[in-house]
């Protein structure tokens, strides 16, 4: 199981991942993640469920249930679990990515390519502690362009298109000849 350093485990996270691994041992298991608001402070672990509000862009099945056939574009490594056998089949994260962005979606695509189902696990909740972020993440624009290019070379599609389009609207990147570039490298 991997839990991002910024995340707190929900009360049943380990139990639900363990149950799901027994019934779906050859799957990539993902749990719902709630982004805690600034006023959550440092919540008592016993009180985390009161803050539960899973990210709306990802599935959040009811506690004790699973949702199979997940979209590989929605995989993220904030909270996931696999059996050792499945991890070996996946081969780990691609090491061609550096800095921020793309590696999660790449692992989701690798899972799909290798016939590994993405399964959303109800009740395997994690809670991401609040810290300031920018939207789009301007401080990571160079990493995102570089990693999106790596992803495109590997899979033939562009990831993070919402961020890339937002960067383009702000003049931080250009899209020419079917490629995304930083303005200084677009000539």
C-alpha positions in Angstrom: 0.0 0.0 0.0 1.2 3.5 -0.8 -0.1 6.5 1.1 1.1 10.0 0.1 3.1 11.8 2.8 0.4 14.5 2.9 -2.4 12.0 3.6 -3.9 10.6 6.8 -5.4 7.1 6.7 -9.1 6.7 7.4 -10.2 4.3 10.1 -10.9 1.5 7.7 -8.3 2.2 5.0 -6.1 -0.8 5.6 -9.0 -3.2 6.4 -10.8 -2.3 3.1 -7.7 -2.6 1.0 -7.0 -6.0 2.5 -10.5 -7.2 1.8 -10.4 -5.9 -1.7 -7.0 -7.5 -2.3 -8.5 -10.9 -1.3 -11.3 -10.6 -3.9 -9.4 -8.6 -6.5 -5.8 -9.8 -6.1 -4.8 -8.9 -9.7 -6.0 -5.4 -9.6 -4.8 -1.9 -8.9 -6.8 -0.8 -5.9 -7.6 2.9 -5.2 -9.5 4.5 -2.3 -11.4 7.8 -2.2 -9.3 10.9 -1.1 -10.8 13.9 0.7 -8.8 17.2 0.5 -9.1 18.7 3.9 -10.0 22.4 4.1 -7.7 24.9 5.8 -10.0 25.0 8.9 -9.5 21.3 9.5 -6.2 22.1 11.2 -4.7 19.0 12.6 -7.8 16.8 13.0 -7.9 14.0 15.5 -7.8 10.7 13.5 -11.0 9.6 15.2 -12.7 12.7 13.7 -11.6 12.4 10.1 -14.8 10.8 8.9 -16.7 14.0 9.8 -14.6 15.8 7.1 -15.3 13.2 4.4 -15.9 14.8 1.1 -14.1 12.7 -1.6 -12.7 14.4 -4.6 -15.6 14.8 -7.1 -13.6 13.8 -10.2 -13.0 10.3 -8.9 -15.2 7.4 -7.9 -16.1 7.0 -4.2 -18.1 3.8 -3.9 -20.0 3.1 -0.7 -18.1 1.6 2.2 -17.5 -2.1 1.8 -18.2 -2.1 -2.0 -15.9 -1.9 -5.0 -16.2 -0.4 -8.4 -14.3 -2.3 -11.1 -13.4 -1.1 -14.6 -11.9 2.2 -13.6 -10.6 4.7 -16.0 -6.8 4.6 -16.0 -6.6 8.3 -16.5 -8.0 8.7 -13.0 -5.4 6.7 -11.2 -3.4 8.7 -8.7 -0.9 7.6 -6.2 -2.2 9.5 -3.2 -3.6 6.2 -1.9 -3.4 2.8 -3.6 -2.7 -0.8 -2.9 -1.6 -3.9 -4.9 -0.5 -7.4 -4.1 3.2 -8.1 -4.5 2.4 -10.2 -7.6 0.5 -7.4 -9.2 3.2 -4.9 -8.3 5.7 -7.1 -10.1 3.4 -7.3 -13.2 3.2 -3.5 -13.2 7.0 -3.1 -12.9 6.7 -0.1 -10.7 6.6 3.6 -11.8 8.3 4.6 -15.1 11.5 6.3 -14.2 11.5 8.6 -17.3 9.4 11.2 -15.4 11.2 13.8 -13.4 9.6 16.4 -11.2 5.9 16.9 -11.0 3.2 15.3 -13.1 2.4 12.4 -15.3 3.7 9.4 -13.5 0.4 8.5 -11.9 -1.5 8.5 -15.2 1.4 6.5 -16.7 1.0 3.8 -14.1 -2.8 3.7 -14.8 -2.1 3.2 -18.5 0.6 0.5 -17.7 -2.0 -1.3 -15.7 -4.5 -1.2 -18.5 -1.9 -2.4 -21.1 -1.0 -5.3 -18.8 -4.6 -6.3 -18.2 -4.7 -5.1 -14.6 -8.1 -3.7 -13.6 -8.4 -0.4 -11.8 -10.7 -1.0 -8.8 -12.1 1.8 -6.6 -12.5 0.6 -3.0 -15.3 2.0 -0.9 -14.2 2.7 2.7 -10.5 2.9 1.9 -10.6 6.6 2.6 -7.6 8.9 2.9 -7.5 12.5 3.9 -5.1 14.9 2.3 -3.9 17.5 4.7 -4.3 21.1 3.5 -1.4 23.1 2.1 -1.5 26.0 -0.3 -1.5 25.0 -4.0 -1.8 27.0 -7.2 -4.3 26.1 -10.0 -3.0 25.6 -12.5 0.3 24.6 -10.8 2.4 27.3 -12.4 5.5 26.5 -10.3 5.6 23.1 -12.1 5.0 24.3 -15.7 8.4 23.1 -17.0 8.0 19.7 -15.3 4.5 19.3 -16.6 5.4 20.1 -20.2 8.4 17.8 -20.1 6.5 14.9 -18.4 3.5 15.4 -20.7 5.8 15.0 -23.6 7.3 11.8 -22.1 3.7 10.5 -21.6 2.7 11.4 -25.2 5.8 9.6 -26.6 4.9 6.5 -24.5 1.1 6.4 -25.0 0.2 8.6 -28.0 -2.1 10.8 -26.1 -1.6 13.9 -24.0 -2.2 13.8 -20.2 -2.9 16.8 -18.0 -4.7 18.6 -20.9 -6.7 20.8 -18.5 -3.5 22.2 -17.0 -1.8 22.5 -20.4 -4.8 24.5 -21.8 -4.8 26.7 -18.7 -1.1 27.4 -19.1 -1.6 28.2 -22.8 -4.4 30.7 -21.9 -1.9 32.4 -19.5 0.9 32.5 -22.1 3.0 30.0 -20.2 3.1 27.4 -22.9 2.3 27.2 -26.6 0.7 24.4 -28.6 2.1 24.1 -32.1 2.5 21.3 -34.5 0.7 19.0 -32.2 3.2 19.6 -29.3 3.2 21.5 -26.1 6.3 23.7 -25.5 7.5 26.5 -23.2 7.5 29.8 -25.2 11.3 30.0 -25.2 11.5 26.6 -26.9 8.7 27.0 -29.4 10.7 28.5 -32.3 
